[in-house]
Amino acid sequence: MAEKDDVIRLEWDGLKELEDLLDGMGDEIERIAKEEMTKYGLLVEEGTKALAPKDTGDLEESINFGQAEREGDYIVVEGGSNLEYSLIRHERPNKMGIRDKYDNGAKFENYYIGGKGRKTLRKPTWRGYRAGRKFLQNAINATEEDYNKMNERILERLLGGDKE
């Protein structure tokens, strides 16, 4: 067994002050996290709209994300579409082949290619993803790095003082 003289003792003075500081930061942590999560939600909204299939534009226009809110121990931002068929468009696999479109008595030949209509096919890619099914999941996947940076920003703002 080591003698008392053989032991190195390290002390950290200021634990009580740190605890008091962290106790007082609860509201600030929540405020900053809500701001950053709201910004992230808007980015996911942008991506979801860019990646949603487009025919009439109703689905794209229906997509929105709200302000981040506290729910228990979580900061949550919710978004999506209130249209009944949005989940169907998100989940249903594409029908392969070339098909015609029938709309209000009119026939549009060869309109669907690989399950995507002409307007969807003409949409530009968003962060490397094409418009179509799984549009919400793809927007989340495309913004993973932004989510990580958001978390870093929250810490930087807390530790370095709120600069935004």
N, C-alpha and C positions, 0 to 999 in steps of 0.2 A: 504494500500500500504506500502511496506517495505521501511524503511529509508535506505539511502546509507550505513549506518554503519551495517545494518542487511544483507547485500549482500556479498556473497563470490565471488570473481572474480578470475578466473583461466586464465592465459595467456600462450600461447605457443609461445615461441620465437624461430625463425628459420624457419618459414613457407617459406620465400623467398628462403632460402638455400635448403630446401627440394624440392621446385618446380624446382629450377635450376638443382638439382641432377637428378630428374625424367626426366626432359627435355633432359638431356644428356645421359640418359640410353636407349633411343629409339632403337638405333642400336644394343646395347648389348642385349636388350630384344628380338629383332628379331633374332639375331644370335643364342642365346641359345635356343629359342623356335624352330627354324629350326633344330638345332642339335637333340634336344630331339624328335621332331615329326618324323624326319627321322629314328631314332632308333626304335621308336614305329612302324612305317611303316614296317620296316624289320621284327619285331616280328609278325605283322599281316600277312606279306608275308609267313613267316615260317608256321604259323598256317593254312593259306589258302591252301598251298601246302600239308600239312599233312592231311587236311580234304577233299581235292578234290577227287572225284571218280577216280579210276585208272583202265584203260583198257590198252591202249597203252602207257600211260605216257605223251602223248602230252599236255593234259590239265594242268597237274601238272607243266610241264616244261615251259608252256607259262605264268605262273603267275609271275608277278613282280611288285614291288612298286618303285617309283622314289624318288628323293630327295624332301624334303619339300620346298615349295616356298611360297612367300607372294602373296596373291591375295586380293587386297583392304585392308580391316581391318582384314583379316584372314591369318593364316598360314595353308597351305593345303598340305597334302601328298596324292597322287593318286596312285592307283594300281588296279590290276586285270589281266584279260586275254584278249588277242586280238582275240581269237578264237570265231567264230560265235556261236558254240554250247555251249559255257561256260554258257551263260545266261539260255539256255534251261536246261542244267544239274543242274544249281543252283535252278531253279524254278519248274521244272516238278515234280509232286508227283511220288513217287515210285510205280511201278506196283507190286501188291501183287502176291504171288504164286511163283512157280518154273517154269522157262522157259529155253529153250535151246538157245545157241548162235550160229549164223551162221556167219562165217568169211572166205571170200575168198574161198568159196566152201567147207569149213570144218564145221562139226557140233560138237558142244561141248554140250553134254547133261547135263541138270540140272545146267547150268552155273550161271543163275541169280536166286537169292533167295531174295524174298521181294524187288525186284527192284535193287539189288546190285549184281555186278559180283564178281567172286571169288577173284580177285586181290583187289578190294575195301574192301571186307569182311576181308581180311588178314591184312589190314593196322592196325597198332596199334592206340589206342585212343590218342588224343592230348588234354591234360588238361580236360579230362573227356568227350570229344565229339568224336563220331564215324564219320568216313569218309562217305561222301555221299552228298545228296542234302543240300542246304543252307550252303555250306562249307565256303563261305565268311562271312555270317552273324554269323555263329558259331565261326569263328576265332575272330570276333569283340567281341562277347559275352564272349568268354574265356579270353580275354585280358582286360576286363573292369577295373579290379583292377590295372593292369599295366598302363592304361591310367590315372587313378587317381594319381598313384605314380609319373608318368611323370610330371603332373602338379605341384605336391609338389616339385619335383626336380628342376623344372624351378624356382619356387619361392626361394628355398633354394640357388640356384646358384646366383640368382640376389641379394638376401639380404646378403648372406654370402660371396660374392665374388665368381667368377667363379673358381671352383676347378677341372673342367674337361677339 
